């Protein structure tokens, strides 16, 4: 059974709101990457460059942001 919202006779069918929400997901992912980068720099400067190796919160947030951006690009 094929859903009516999926199958269309028109190959140029506009999916509607999907590109808009995909762009929002890409924007949110970019903001998450920026926040992770700012946190990485802030923590590094706060605790000192030698002790910074144990703190992984910034790089983890950057990785999550990149994953969100990839999801948005895939949806787009």
Secondary structure by P-SEA (a helix, b strand, c coil): ccccccccccccccccaaaaaaaaaaaaaaaaaaaaaaaaaaaaaaacccccccccaaaaaaaaaaaaaaaaaaac
